[in-house]
Amino acid sequence: MNTPLIDIAHLLPPASETKASLLSRYDAWLGMQTFTPNTRRNYLSQISRYLHFTGDAAEEILKDPSQRDISLANYITHLRDTAQSRLSSINTTLTAIESFFRFLGVGFPAIKRERLACTPPRILTREERSDLLAVVADKTSAKERSVVLLFLSTGIRLGECAALNVSDASFSSHEGKAILSVHKDGTSRNLPLDEATRSALFAWLIQRERKAVESAEQALFVNNSGQRMSTQGLDLIVRKVGIHARLNLSAQVLRDTFLTEVARQSNDAFLVAKIAGHARLDSTRKYFDLAQTSSLG
């Protein structure tokens, strides 16, 4: 008696793969494993969120091991710092992604779960900063350029950036200068914008006006629905641009990079504290420590 062949057509990639079809094939593969129904649903949900995070770069990321590793590191940092997920939840997500990579037949980076909770502050090297600026100049929209350059050239906090209104950006056509007013906890400070950031922000404001955002919405950065962007949405922009530059980025990395450079060039703790919005000088110490050990400059 001949053994019937197993139908695996639903597991094979179609000529044109979409995220929906990829998830469908992964779901079918999970059904052939020994997972419980609850685990299967959880894994599928985790992978759906991971693919959403990778965005349009998903196909390239899944084919390129180096891109895949950077994307995964970005996602872990996003879960920990932006989504503020618990370590146990991150470990569960990693287990799901490991199964997904096994389904795809690709390798899984050697990431030690127990070390996820303590990542030291990181700043960009000169080479990384150069690579990032090249991508920002050639492969980003006006909004993406504005967001990345604001963090990299002013050291603004993520929450402060999300709270910015259009009225906080002032341009001087006569002098060609721009100032950003940042407000936090009843205090405010003015941050000058360099030429690249000024141009990007001006271009974004023109696009924003064309998006027909409701007049009641005063947010400087709005999403596709015309509503104020969240801290998570802004940080996600930075991370996706980082993926294109093959870098593990976050808004905090860009802030730390800028403030470390100010510390290196000025050697003035009062100036760094003023720009950073720190109430205490002790908060600036890490930037001077980083300036002594980093290759930024």
Residue pairs with C-beta under 8 A, 6 or more apart in sequence:
10 24
10 25
10 28
11 25
11 28
11 29
12 25
13 21
13 22
13 25
14 21
17 59
19 51
19 58
22 51
23 44
23 47
23 48
23 51
25 103
26 44
26 47
26 100
26 103
27 40
27 44
29 103
30 40
30 43
30 44
30 99
30 103
31 40
33 99
35 43
42 92
42 96
43 96
43 99
43 100
46 92
46 93
46 96
46 97
47 96
47 97
47 100
50 75
50 93
50 96
50 97
50 100
51 58
53 74
53 75
53 78
53 236
53 239
54 61
54 71
54 75
54 243
55 240
57 67
57 71
57 240
57 243
57 244
60 67
61 67
61 68
61 71
61 243
62 68
62 104
62 106
65 106
65 107
66 246
67 243
67 246
68 101
68 106
68 109
69 109
70 242
70 243
70 246
70 247
70 248
71 243
72 97
72 109
72 111
73 109
73 111
73 248
74 239
74 242
74 243
74 248
74 249
74 250
76 90
76 94
76 111
76 116
77 119
77 239
77 248
77 250
78 235
78 236
78 239
78 250
79 85
79 89
79 90
79 93
80 90
80 116
80 117
80 119
81 235
81 250
81 252
82 231
82 232
82 235
82 236
82 250
83 232
85 93
87 113
87 116
87 117
90 113
90 116
91 113
91 116
94 111
94 113
97 108
98 108
101 107
101 108
102 108
121 256
121 286
121 290
122 248
122 253
122 256
123 253
123 256
123 257
123 260
123 290
123 294
123 296
124 132
124 247
124 253
124 254
124 257
124 296
125 294
125 295
125 296
126 295
126 296
126 297
128 245
128 247
129 152
129 257
129 296
131 245
131 246
131 247
132 148
132 152
132 241
132 242
132 245
132 247
132 249
134 245
135 241
135 244
135 245
136 144
136 145
136 148
136 149
136 241
137 145
139 244
140 148
140 241
141 207
142 200
142 203
142 204
142 206
142 207
143 204
143 207
143 208
143 221
143 237
144 237
144 240
144 241
145 200
145 203
145 204
146 197
146 200
146 201
146 203
146 204
146 221
147 161
147 221
147 234
147 237
147 238
148 237
148 238
148 241
148 254
149 196
149 197
149 200
149 201
150 156
150 161
150 180
150 193
150 197
150 201
151 158
151 161
151 238
151 251
151 254
151 255
151 258
152 254
152 257
152 258
153 193
153 194
153 196
153 197
153 258
154 180
154 191
154 193
154 197
154 258
154 275
155 191
155 255
155 258
155 259
155 262
155 275
155 276
156 180
156 182
156 191
156 255
157 184
157 255
157 277
158 231
158 234
158 235
158 251
158 252
158 255
159 184
159 231
160 182
160 183
160 184
160 277
161 221
161 231
161 234
161 251
162 221
162 228
162 229
162 230
162 231
162 234
163 183
163 184
164 180
164 182
164 219
164 220
164 221
165 218
165 219
165 220
166 205
166 208
166 218
166 219
166 220
167 218
168 180
168 181
168 182
168 183
168 220
169 178
169 179
169 180
169 181
169 201
169 205
169 220
170 178
170 179
170 181
171 177
171 178
171 198
171 202
172 178
176 195
176 198
177 192
177 193
177 198
178 192
178 193
178 197
178 198
178 201
178 202
179 190
179 191
179 192
179 193
180 190
180 191
180 192
180 193
181 188
181 189
181 190
181 191
182 188
182 189
182 190
182 191
182 277
184 277
187 277
189 274
189 275
189 277
191 275
193 201
204 221
208 220
208 222
211 222
211 226
212 226
213 222
213 226
214 226
217 226
217 227
217 228
219 227
219 228
219 229
221 228
221 229
221 234
222 228
222 229
223 229
223 233
234 251
235 250
235 251
238 249
238 250
238 251
238 254
239 249
239 250
241 249
242 248
242 249
242 250
256 287
256 290
257 296
259 272
259 275
259 276
259 284
259 287
260 287
260 290
260 291
260 294
260 296
261 291
261 296
261 297
262 271
262 272
262 275
262 287
263 269
263 272
263 284
263 287
263 288
263 290
263 291
264 291
264 294
264 296
264 297
266 272
267 288
269 281
269 284
269 285
269 288
270 281
272 278
272 284
272 287
272 288
273 279
273 280
273 281
273 283
273 284
276 283
276 284
276 287
278 284
